[in-house]
Amino acid sequence: MSWLSRVRNSISFLPKRQTTDTLWHKCKNCDAMVFTKEWEDNLQVCPKCDHHDRIRARTRFDQVFDDSHYELLPSPDVREDPLKFRDTKKYSDRIKAARTATNEKDAFLNARGTIEGRTAIVGVQDFAFMGGSMGVAVGSAFVSGVQAALAARAPYIVFTAAGGARMQEGILSLMQMPRATVAIELLRDAGLPYIVVLTDPTTGGVTASYAMLGDVQLAEPGALIGFAGQRVIEQTIREKLPEGFQRAEYLLEHGMIDMVVRRADLRERLARLIDYLAPTEKAAA
């Protein structure tokens, strides 16, 4: 043990649970060291370079809903490991490991609450659970969120974050793309808004389906959004692509999304959109 460690450990006012790992946060973008509390108070956005870090689903609910108050909606029960898939590990073991690591049943959660007084159903894809990959459970949760929005006569707002379809479920994962598309049409038939907030990263089959079908497409600053990776595209078309062509700002400039919104402004912007798209759908005072 170095003399510096001995001095640090002898400081009585530093709680034992606070270590150098928990006291500081290192920005993945600019490598700045920021007090963890300052970073969390800034909605997990770097105060130095404005890098929007990836956040968990329940944290997202806390940030979006009024007073961090919401009702978590139950996740549908689905058949797990329908193909009995195995690569270097059993798929069932991968699911168990992801549940242990995240404390969640799968990669998509829905909740009901209010956003500046407007009732909304919000669905969030959690990249921490197997890269937010879209399998039967995610597709079923998405459809369940649509059904909750229809029942509540409320807008459905979805935050996407995914590496694409879940390969361990094969064709069943790909079938979630048309399934989600049909569910979105039910919202449109009912005259209810479907708003998408693209977060880092949103790729693959998720981008090819419900992530790009919103009435309004928002994105967080710097979010990676695309179908295939830049290297794969360059090898396919044999051309060099511009730097950052799959980032939110580039997509906004080229008309693929409607707006890039900082995390601190999201609640206000979503409330305004609900007023525009469903002016009568407000929570009772």
CORVEN-V32724 format. One record per residue. RES is the residue in one small letter. NEAR is the number of other C-alpha atoms within 12 Angstrom. D_LAST is the distance of its C-alpha to the last C-alpha in whole Angstrom. Layout:
BEGIN
res=RES near=NEAR d_last=D_LAST
res=RES near=NEAR d_last=D_LAST
END
This chain:
BEGIN
res=m near=8 d_last=60
res=s near=8 d_last=60
res=w near=9 d_last=60
res=l near=10 d_last=57
res=s near=12 d_last=55
res=r near=11 d_last=57
res=v near=12 d_last=55
res=r near=18 d_last=52
res=n near=19 d_last=52
res=s near=13 d_last=53
res=i near=14 d_last=50
res=s near=11 d_last=49
res=f near=10 d_last=45
res=l near=15 d_last=45
res=p near=14 d_last=43
res=k near=15 d_last=45
res=r near=11 d_last=42
res=q near=18 d_last=42
res=t near=17 d_last=45
res=t near=19 d_last=46
res=d near=14 d_last=44
res=t near=19 d_last=41
res=l near=20 d_last=41
res=w near=20 d_last=41
res=h near=27 d_last=40
res=k near=26 d_last=42
res=c near=24 d_last=41
res=k near=19 d_last=42
res=n near=19 d_last=42
res=c near=18 d_last=44
res=d near=15 d_last=45
res=a near=20 d_last=44
res=m near=23 d_last=43
res=v near=27 d_last=40
res=f near=25 d_last=39
res=t near=25 d_last=36
res=k near=19 d_last=34
res=e near=19 d_last=34
res=w near=27 d_last=33
res=e near=24 d_last=31
res=d near=17 d_last=29
res=n near=23 d_last=29
res=l near=29 d_last=28
res=q near=32 d_last=31
res=v near=34 d_last=32
res=c near=34 d_last=36
res=p near=28 d_last=36
res=k near=22 d_last=39
res=c near=21 d_last=39
res=d near=24 d_last=35
res=h near=27 d_last=36
res=h near=34 d_last=33
res=d near=35 d_last=34
res=r near=36 d_last=34
res=i near=31 d_last=31
res=r near=31 d_last=30
res=a near=35 d_last=27
res=r near=31 d_last=25
res=t near=24 d_last=26
res=r near=37 d_last=24
res=f near=38 d_last=21
res=d near=27 d_last=21
res=q near=31 d_last=21
res=v near=41 d_last=19
res=f near=33 d_last=16
res=d near=24 d_last=13
res=d near=15 d_last=15
res=s near=21 d_last=18
res=h near=22 d_last=16
res=y near=25 d_last=16
res=e near=23 d_last=18
res=l near=24 d_last=22
res=l near=26 d_last=23
res=p near=22 d_last=26
res=s near=26 d_last=29
res=p near=23 d_last=31
res=d near=15 d_last=35
res=v near=17 d_last=38
res=r near=15 d_last=41
res=e near=25 d_last=42
res=d near=25 d_last=45
res=p near=19 d_last=46
res=l near=20 d_last=49
res=k near=16 d_last=51
res=f near=20 d_last=51
res=r near=18 d_last=53
res=d near=13 d_last=54
res=t near=10 d_last=55
res=k near=14 d_last=52
res=k near=17 d_last=51
res=y near=25 d_last=48
res=s near=22 d_last=46
res=d near=20 d_last=47
res=r near=24 d_last=46
res=i near=31 d_last=42
res=k near=21 d_last=43
res=a near=20 d_last=44
res=a near=24 d_last=40
res=r near=19 d_last=38
res=t near=16 d_last=40
res=a near=16 d_last=40
res=t near=24 d_last=36
res=n near=18 d_last=35
res=e near=27 d_last=33
res=k near=28 d_last=34
res=d near=43 d_last=34
res=a near=44 d_last=33
res=f near=45 d_last=30
res=l near=42 d_last=27
res=n near=40 d_last=23
res=a near=41 d_last=20
res=r near=37 d_last=16
res=g near=35 d_last=14
res=t near=37 d_last=11
res=i near=38 d_last=13
res=e near=28 d_last=11
res=g near=24 d_last=8
res=r near=36 d_last=10
res=t near=38 d_last=11
res=a near=46 d_last=15
res=i near=45 d_last=18
res=v near=49 d_last=20
res=g near=50 d_last=24
res=v near=43 d_last=26
res=q near=52 d_last=30
res=d near=41 d_last=32
res=f near=34 d_last=35
res=a near=31 d_last=36
res=f near=36 d_last=37
res=m near=35 d_last=40
res=g near=34 d_last=39
res=g near=41 d_last=36
res=s near=40 d_last=39
res=m near=49 d_last=37
res=g near=45 d_last=39
res=v near=38 d_last=38
res=a near=37 d_last=35
res=v near=49 d_last=34
res=g near=43 d_last=34
res=s near=33 d_last=33
res=a near=36 d_last=30
res=f near=49 d_last=29
res=v near=36 d_last=29
res=s near=32 d_last=27
res=g near=42 d_last=24
res=v near=43 d_last=25
res=q near=31 d_last=24
res=a near=34 d_last=21
res=a near=38 d_last=20
res=l near=28 d_last=21
res=a near=19 d_last=20
res=a near=24 d_last=16
res=r near=31 d_last=17
res=a near=38 d_last=16
res=p near=49 d_last=18
res=y near=53 d_last=21
res=i near=52 d_last=22
res=v near=49 d_last=25
res=f near=51 d_last=27
res=t near=54 d_last=30
res=a near=48 d_last=33
res=a near=42 d_last=36
res=g near=35 d_last=40
res=g near=40 d_last=40
res=a near=37 d_last=41
res=r near=37 d_last=42
res=m near=25 d_last=46
res=q near=31 d_last=47
res=e near=30 d_last=45
res=g near=23 d_last=47
res=i near=19 d_last=46
res=l near=27 d_last=44
res=s near=31 d_last=42
res=l near=28 d_last=42
res=m near=25 d_last=41
res=q near=33 d_last=38
res=m near=34 d_last=38
res=p near=23 d_last=38
res=r near=28 d_last=36
res=a near=39 d_last=33
res=t near=28 d_last=34
res=v near=22 d_last=34
res=a near=32 d_last=30
res=i near=38 d_last=29
res=e near=24 d_last=30
res=l near=25 d_last=28
res=l near=32 d_last=25
res=r near=26 d_last=27
res=d near=14 d_last=28
res=a near=22 d_last=24
res=g near=22 d_last=23
res=l near=37 d_last=21
res=p near=41 d_last=21
res=y near=46 d_last=24
res=i near=44 d_last=24
res=v near=41 d_last=26
res=v near=47 d_last=27
res=l near=51 d_last=31
res=t near=45 d_last=32
res=d near=35 d_last=35
res=p near=41 d_last=37
res=t near=45 d_last=36
res=t near=36 d_last=39
res=g near=32 d_last=41
res=g near=35 d_last=40
res=v near=46 d_last=36
res=t near=38 d_last=37
res=a near=27 d_last=39
res=s near=34 d_last=36
res=y near=45 d_last=32
res=a near=45 d_last=32
res=m near=36 d_last=33
res=l near=33 d_last=32
res=g near=34 d_last=28
res=d near=30 d_last=27
res=v near=31 d_last=27
res=q near=36 d_last=29
res=l near=41 d_last=28
res=a near=44 d_last=30
res=e near=40 d_last=30
res=p near=35 d_last=33
res=g near=33 d_last=37
res=a near=37 d_last=36
res=l near=35 d_last=39
res=i near=43 d_last=38
res=g near=36 d_last=41
res=f near=25 d_last=43
res=a near=24 d_last=46
res=g near=23 d_last=47
res=q near=24 d_last=49
res=r near=18 d_last=52
res=v near=15 d_last=52
res=i near=18 d_last=51
res=e near=16 d_last=54
res=q near=13 d_last=56
res=t near=13 d_last=56
res=i near=11 d_last=56
res=r near=11 d_last=58
res=e near=12 d_last=57
res=k near=15 d_last=55
res=l near=17 d_last=51
res=p near=13 d_last=50
res=e near=13 d_last=48
res=g near=20 d_last=45
res=f near=25 d_last=44
res=q near=34 d_last=42
res=r near=31 d_last=40
res=a near=35 d_last=36
res=e near=28 d_last=37
res=y near=25 d_last=40
res=l near=28 d_last=38
res=l near=26 d_last=36
res=e near=16 d_last=39
res=h near=14 d_last=41
res=g near=15 d_last=38
res=m near=27 d_last=37
res=i near=32 d_last=33
res=d near=26 d_last=31
res=m near=29 d_last=30
res=v near=32 d_last=31
res=v near=29 d_last=28
res=r near=31 d_last=28
res=r near=35 d_last=26
res=a near=25 d_last=25
res=d near=21 d_last=23
res=l near=32 d_last=22
res=r near=31 d_last=18
res=e near=23 d_last=18
res=r near=26 d_last=20
res=l near=43 d_last=19
res=a near=31 d_last=15
res=r near=22 d_last=17
res=l near=32 d_last=19
res=i near=34 d_last=16
res=d near=25 d_last=15
res=y near=20 d_last=19
res=l near=25 d_last=20
res=a near=28 d_last=17
res=p near=20 d_last=15
res=t near=18 d_last=13
res=e near=30 d_last=12
res=k near=25 d_last=9
res=a near=24 d_last=6
res=a near=10 d_last=4
res=a near=8 d_last=0
END
